[in-house]
Amino acid sequence: MTVRWEEKRYYSLDYYFKQTYGEKLYKISLDGGMTCPNRDGKLNRRGCIFCSAGGSGDFASDRSLSITEQIEQGKAQVARKYTGSSYIAYFQAYTNTYAPVSYLRDIFTEAIRHPDIRLLDIATRPDCLGPEILALLEELNRIKPVWIELGLQTIHPRSANFIRRGYDLPVFEQAVSDLRKIHIPVIVHTILGLPTEDTDKMLETVRYLNTLDIQGVKFHLLHILEHTDLADYYREHPFALPDMEEYFEMLGRCLCILRPDIVVHRLTGDGPKSLLIAPLWTGNKRQVLNQMQAYLKRHDIWQGKEL
């Protein structure tokens, strides 16, 4: 293993920022007032099985505020722990390219033109990236860097049906290809711990990602949150979720086969404690990350070690 990422055993987002921008960038989660084709009836009205009422944007700002007001509110909220002035505008809640292009241009331009915003980060679905949307993203990317986050979660059809993802794998592949043609980095979300998958199937998803022109990945441990269909399913059909040590082993195996040039944006999810049903050990994020790093060192795990 020739690559070293300082004290980390993987290519962390913090390390990427330090090498690229010379400083830490802090994400401000924004709510652009979107919905989702999996919620408004175009595909479904129930959403993905794990998705909360906040559309995976439970930590986002109040959508009744303007984008500028949300940014200022976000800056104020992190002022005690972040003394810098470089931020990422992260459109997180729901599907953030699922709106008329004129509306998207207004809110994205308002965010990207803010003097403290260094980067625009947009979470969306691969089936919501038509030609006009791509043209807008290419335009914005000439102002400041734009990232797109895509919720793949898994490559396995049975699992995709279980979570009600609502699109097939070729749709995702086309979206990645279209985005890379206009030089926009792609970050892919995956879920570990789905009841339809064992560790080998999760590793198959990681190996598949290695074959694509993607720049980042987020590993999410499956969380069961109140007021989701997954919570109802879990109560009716209880299934095992990994304990902390089991998850570290699962994640370590994923990291070992992950291409070393892919930036790891997240090692686990963190749902709101007020909604979290299971696994409860994830509630203390700092403790989990510290113990995870200790596990990686103890077992001499490095990203890409097997490549």
PLY file of the C-alpha trace (Angstrom):
ply
format ascii 1.0
element vertex 307
property float x
property float y
property float z
element edge 306
property int vertex1
property int vertex2
end_header
0.00 0.00 0.00
1.66 3.23 -1.17
-1.08 5.81 -0.55
-1.41 7.31 2.93
-4.11 9.68 4.05
-2.45 11.03 7.20
-4.10 9.47 10.25
-6.98 7.93 8.25
-6.99 4.54 6.59
-9.12 5.75 3.71
-9.39 8.69 1.31
-11.51 10.91 3.54
-13.45 13.97 2.46
-11.53 16.11 4.96
-8.26 15.02 3.36
-9.62 15.81 -0.10
-10.60 19.31 1.03
-7.20 19.94 2.58
-5.41 18.83 -0.58
-7.77 20.63 -2.98
-8.76 23.79 -1.11
-6.12 24.02 1.60
-8.80 24.09 4.31
-11.90 22.38 5.64
-15.20 23.17 3.94
-18.35 22.91 6.01
-21.63 21.65 4.56
-24.81 23.62 5.06
-27.88 21.46 4.39
-30.51 23.34 2.42
-34.12 22.61 1.54
-35.05 23.75 -1.96
-38.74 22.97 -1.50
-38.71 19.89 -3.73
-40.72 16.72 -3.67
-39.90 13.38 -5.33
-41.40 11.29 -8.16
-41.51 8.47 -5.63
-43.84 10.57 -3.47
-45.99 12.73 -5.72
-47.55 9.88 -7.65
-45.41 9.88 -10.78
-43.78 6.62 -9.65
-45.26 6.04 -6.21
-46.79 7.88 -3.29
-45.01 6.08 -0.46
-41.39 7.05 -1.17
-38.45 4.74 -0.60
-39.14 2.36 2.25
-36.47 3.87 4.53
-37.13 7.54 3.74
-38.39 9.76 6.55
-40.98 12.52 6.22
-38.09 14.93 5.71
-37.04 13.18 2.51
-33.59 12.29 3.90
-33.13 15.95 4.73
-33.95 15.84 8.41
-31.04 18.13 9.21
-31.79 20.64 6.45
-32.85 24.24 7.05
-36.42 25.52 7.08
-37.79 25.55 3.53
-39.91 28.62 4.30
-36.68 30.67 4.33
-34.95 31.92 1.21
-31.78 30.10 0.12
-29.66 33.03 1.33
-31.46 33.03 4.68
-30.92 29.27 5.00
-27.22 29.71 4.32
-26.90 32.43 6.94
-28.86 30.35 9.43
-26.58 27.38 8.76
-23.48 29.49 9.25
-24.80 30.75 12.59
-25.58 27.21 13.76
-22.00 25.98 13.22
-20.21 29.18 14.26
-19.01 27.68 17.56
-17.32 24.66 15.97
-16.26 26.09 12.62
-14.29 29.32 12.45
-13.65 29.30 8.71
-15.63 31.03 5.99
-15.80 28.37 3.26
-19.03 26.43 2.90
-20.76 23.90 0.69
-24.37 24.55 -0.30
-25.84 21.06 0.07
-29.32 20.60 -1.37
-30.20 17.48 0.55
-33.94 17.06 1.13
-35.97 15.04 -1.40
-35.01 15.08 -5.13
-33.22 18.31 -5.91
-33.47 18.33 -9.69
-37.18 17.48 -9.70
-38.57 20.90 -10.57
-38.82 23.27 -13.57
-35.42 24.36 -14.86
-36.30 28.03 -14.33
-36.93 27.40 -10.63
-33.76 25.33 -10.26
-31.71 28.04 -11.96
-33.02 30.62 -9.48
-32.28 28.68 -6.29
-28.99 27.14 -7.42
-27.71 30.48 -8.70
-28.68 32.18 -5.43
-26.65 29.57 -3.56
-23.63 29.45 -5.84
-23.30 33.24 -6.02
-23.14 33.57 -2.23
-19.60 34.80 -1.43
-18.99 32.16 1.25
-20.12 29.21 -0.87
-17.23 27.40 -2.53
-19.11 24.42 -3.92
-22.65 23.39 -4.88
-23.65 19.84 -3.85
-26.96 18.49 -5.16
-28.58 15.21 -4.08
-30.96 13.76 -6.64
-32.21 10.68 -8.49
-30.61 9.45 -11.72
-34.03 9.45 -13.42
-34.37 13.21 -12.83
-31.48 14.43 -14.97
-32.91 15.33 -18.35
-31.05 17.32 -21.05
-32.19 20.73 -19.79
-31.13 19.88 -16.23
-27.72 18.70 -17.44
-27.28 21.91 -19.43
-28.04 23.95 -16.32
-25.58 21.94 -14.24
-22.89 22.45 -16.87
-23.57 26.19 -16.79
-23.35 26.33 -13.00
-20.18 24.24 -12.99
-18.45 27.04 -14.90
-19.20 29.42 -12.00
-18.13 27.21 -9.10
-17.67 23.45 -8.74
-20.85 21.37 -8.77
-21.19 17.87 -7.33
-24.09 15.48 -7.88
-25.01 12.81 -5.33
-26.99 9.83 -6.62
-28.87 7.38 -4.40
-28.02 3.99 -5.88
-28.07 2.09 -2.55
-27.59 -1.35 -4.20
-27.08 -3.03 -7.57
-29.32 -6.01 -6.76
-32.85 -6.00 -8.25
-34.45 -7.80 -5.30
-33.06 -5.21 -2.89
-34.01 -2.32 -5.19
-37.58 -3.61 -5.27
-37.62 -4.02 -1.50
-36.60 -0.42 -0.89
-38.90 0.80 -3.73
-36.08 2.62 -5.49
-38.13 3.02 -8.65
-35.51 2.83 -11.41
-33.34 0.15 -13.03
-29.55 0.00 -13.07
-29.11 1.19 -16.70
-30.80 4.48 -15.71
-28.13 5.02 -13.08
-25.34 4.13 -15.50
-26.65 6.60 -18.07
-26.82 9.36 -15.46
-23.21 8.77 -14.42
-22.11 8.82 -18.06
-24.05 12.04 -18.78
-22.65 13.82 -15.75
-19.07 12.83 -16.46
-19.37 14.07 -20.04
-19.89 17.55 -18.59
-17.12 17.04 -16.02
-19.32 16.94 -12.93
-18.11 14.70 -10.08
-20.49 11.95 -9.00
-20.92 10.74 -5.41
-22.86 7.50 -4.96
-24.90 6.51 -1.91
-24.93 2.85 -0.86
-26.76 1.14 2.00
-25.12 -1.61 4.03
-27.24 -3.96 6.11
-30.31 -4.40 3.92
-32.22 -7.52 5.07
-32.20 -8.79 1.47
-28.38 -8.88 1.32
-25.45 -10.64 2.90
-21.94 -9.18 2.99
-21.00 -10.78 -0.34
-23.84 -8.96 -2.09
-22.78 -5.66 -0.52
-19.24 -6.26 -1.76
-20.62 -6.88 -5.25
-22.07 -3.36 -5.20
-18.67 -1.92 -4.24
-16.89 -3.89 -6.96
-19.43 -2.58 -9.46
-18.75 1.00 -8.37
-15.04 0.43 -8.98
-15.83 -0.08 -12.67
-17.52 3.31 -13.05
-16.18 6.83 -13.46
-17.30 8.02 -10.03
-15.42 10.28 -7.66
-17.01 9.65 -4.27
-19.06 7.22 -2.21
-21.20 7.39 0.91
-21.62 4.26 2.97
-24.84 4.29 4.98
-25.74 1.71 7.58
-29.44 0.92 7.28
-31.31 3.00 9.85
-34.86 2.32 10.93
-36.66 5.56 11.67
-40.10 6.24 13.11
-42.86 7.14 10.67
-41.35 5.18 7.77
-42.67 2.09 6.02
-39.44 0.36 7.00
-40.36 0.87 10.66
-43.72 -0.83 10.05
-42.03 -3.68 8.21
-39.44 -4.08 10.99
-42.14 -4.37 13.65
-44.06 -6.95 11.64
-41.02 -8.85 10.33
-38.09 -8.28 12.71
-34.71 -8.80 11.10
-31.17 -8.67 12.42
-29.13 -5.50 12.13
-25.35 -5.54 12.62
-23.94 -4.59 15.99
-21.05 -2.13 16.05
-18.27 -4.69 15.64
-20.14 -6.51 12.87
-20.63 -3.26 11.00
-16.95 -2.35 11.32
-16.02 -5.74 9.84
-18.51 -5.26 6.99
-17.28 -1.74 6.28
-13.64 -2.77 6.51
-14.16 -5.39 3.81
-15.83 -2.76 1.61
-12.95 -0.34 2.08
-10.35 -2.99 1.27
-11.80 -3.49 -2.20
-12.78 0.13 -2.88
-10.69 1.85 -5.56
-8.21 4.11 -3.71
-8.95 7.21 -5.82
-12.63 7.27 -4.73
-13.22 9.77 -1.92
-15.13 8.34 1.05
-17.66 10.99 2.03
-19.35 9.00 4.78
-18.74 5.81 6.73
-22.18 5.49 8.29
-25.46 7.36 8.48
-26.82 9.34 11.39
-30.58 9.64 11.64
-32.26 12.00 14.13
-32.05 10.49 17.62
-35.70 11.38 18.24
-36.72 9.11 15.33
-34.12 6.34 15.59
-35.53 2.89 16.33
-32.50 0.80 15.41
-29.59 0.29 15.56
-29.39 2.42 18.69
-25.59 2.17 18.95
-25.32 4.60 16.04
-26.72 7.43 18.17
-23.28 8.60 19.38
-21.65 9.51 16.07
-18.34 10.71 17.47
-17.86 7.56 19.54
-18.72 5.36 16.56
-16.23 7.12 14.27
-13.46 6.96 16.88
-13.99 3.26 17.48
-14.24 2.65 13.76
-10.87 4.28 13.17
-9.38 2.19 15.98
-10.81 -0.95 14.35
-9.25 -0.09 10.98
-5.86 0.44 12.60
-6.12 -2.69 14.74
-6.81 -4.83 11.68
-4.44 -2.91 9.38
-7.24 -2.08 6.95
-6.51 0.33 4.13
-8.74 1.47 1.32
-7.80 -0.36 -1.86
-5.47 -2.74 -0.08
-6.61 -5.71 -2.17
-6.39 -3.91 -5.52
0 1
1 2
2 3
3 4
4 5
5 6
6 7
7 8
8 9
9 10
10 11
11 12
12 13
13 14
14 15
15 16
16 17
17 18
18 19
19 20
20 21
21 22
22 23
23 24
24 25
25 26
26 27
27 28
28 29
29 30
30 31
31 32
32 33
33 34
34 35
35 36
36 37
37 38
38 39
39 40
40 41
41 42
42 43
43 44
44 45
45 46
46 47
47 48
48 49
49 50
50 51
51 52
52 53
53 54
54 55
55 56
56 57
57 58
58 59
59 60
60 61
61 62
62 63
63 64
64 65
65 66
66 67
67 68
68 69
69 70
70 71
71 72
72 73
73 74
74 75
75 76
76 77
77 78
78 79
79 80
80 81
81 82
82 83
83 84
84 85
85 86
86 87
87 88
88 89
89 90
90 91
91 92
92 93
93 94
94 95
95 96
96 97
97 98
98 99
99 100
100 101
101 102
102 103
103 104
104 105
105 106
106 107
107 108
108 109
109 110
110 111
111 112
112 113
113 114
114 115
115 116
116 117
117 118
118 119
119 120
120 121
121 122
122 123
123 124
124 125
125 126
126 127
127 128
128 129
129 130
130 131
131 132
132 133
133 134
134 135
135 136
136 137
137 138
138 139
139 140
140 141
141 142
142 143
143 144
144 145
145 146
146 147
147 148
148 149
149 150
150 151
151 152
152 153
153 154
154 155
155 156
156 157
157 158
158 159
159 160
160 161
161 162
162 163
163 164
164 165
165 166
166 167
167 168
168 169
169 170
170 171
171 172
172 173
173 174
174 175
175 176
176 177
177 178
178 179
179 180
180 181
181 182
182 183
183 184
184 185
185 186
186 187
187 188
188 189
189 190
190 191
191 192
192 193
193 194
194 195
195 196
196 197
197 198
198 199
199 200
200 201
201 202
202 203
203 204
204 205
205 206
206 207
207 208
208 209
209 210
210 211
211 212
212 213
213 214
214 215
215 216
216 217
217 218
218 219
219 220
220 221
221 222
222 223
223 224
224 225
225 226
226 227
227 228
228 229
229 230
230 231
231 232
232 233
233 234
234 235
235 236
236 237
237 238
238 239
239 240
240 241
241 242
242 243
243 244
244 245
245 246
246 247
247 248
248 249
249 250
250 251
251 252
252 253
253 254
254 255
255 256
256 257
257 258
258 259
259 260
260 261
261 262
262 263
263 264
264 265
265 266
266 267
267 268
268 269
269 270
270 271
271 272
272 273
273 274
274 275
275 276
276 277
277 278
278 279
279 280
280 281
281 282
282 283
283 284
284 285
285 286
286 287
287 288
288 289
289 290
290 291
291 292
292 293
293 294
294 295
295 296
296 297
297 298
298 299
299 300
300 301
301 302
302 303
303 304
304 305
305 306
